[in-house]
């Protein structure tokens, strides 16, 4: 829609979004069924994209995420987009999640590490 509007010379409003970083982190996910492992493709303070195994969740589904490593983070996300051909899912994090501060710290550490932007 935005490209079509721009091509017509109409005003286009761009949404600001937090920077995303390419990083592969293991994550335990639960989306209404048994928990399974996945890995991130990109992360940001507002969400992440995951390489999903099995049946993809539907748009709007809630997904519980548990990141374990040097920092333990629990987050809750909502499916915002799906790419079945690549088995990837994009999640937006639900605000006011207990793990939000720890997640922001993790993203800052990834940024300082020199991870490439997406």
N, C-alpha and C positions, 0 to 999 in steps of 0.2 A: 504494500500500500504506500509506504513511504517513497519508494523509488518512482512509482507512478505519479504521486503528487509532485515530487521534485521535477520530474520530466515535464509536467504540465505547467511548471512555474509557480505552483502553489507553495505557501509557507509550510515548512516542515519543522515539527518540534521534536528534538532529539531528547531521549531520556538519558539522564546521567546514571551511570551504573558504576559500582566499585570495580577497580582493576581486577582482572582475572589472571591467574598464574597456572602454567602447565606444570602439574606435579602429580605423581602417581603415589597415592596413599591407600593402604588397605583399610577397608571399612566393613563392619558387620551391619547388615541391613535387615530390617523387618518391615514388611509392607502387607500386613494382614495374614501372612502365612508363616511358615517356618523361617527362622533367620538364616541368611546365607551371606557369603562374602562377595564383595565387589571391590573395585578400585576406582579412585578418582581419575578424571582426565584433566579437569580444571577445577580450581577453587577460587573463591572470593569471600569477602566478609558477608555477602548476602546469599551465598548458595554454592552449589558445586554441580559438576556434571560427573556422571558415573558410567563406567563400562559395566553393563548389567548382564547377568547370566540368567537364563530361563525366560519365562514369560514377563514381558514388560508391564509395569503398572500402568493404570489409566491416568489420563490428565486429571489433576485435582486430588489424586490419592495421597494420603499421608504416608511418610516413610520415616521410621526411626533409624538413626545412624549412630553407630558407636565406633569411634576412632580410638585405636590403642597404639601406643608407641612411646616416645619420650614424654608425651603429654596425652592424658586420657580425656576425651571430649565426647559428650553425648549431645546430639542435636536432633531436632525434628524438622523435616522438610516436607514440602508439597510439590508434587510433580507439575512442572510448568511446560515442559516440552519432551517429546520422544522422537528418536530417530531409529526406527526398527532395523533399517539396513545396517547400521553400525552398532546396534545393541547399546545405544547410549540414551541416558535420561538426564534431563536438567531439573534440578531441585532448587526452590527458593526456600530459605530457612524461615521458620516461624519466629517472629519476634518474641522477646521475653522468655527465651529458652534459657534454662540454667547454664548451659554450656556456652552461651554466646560470648562471654568475656574470654574464656579459654580458647574459643575458636578464633577470635580476633587476634589474640596473641600468637596462635599458630600461624595464621596468615601473614602476620608481620615477620615472623621468623623465616617463613618461606621466601618472602620478598627480600629480606636482608641476605639470604643465602645466594641470591642471584638467579633464582628460577626465572625462566623466560616468561614473558607476558603472552597472553592468549588474545 
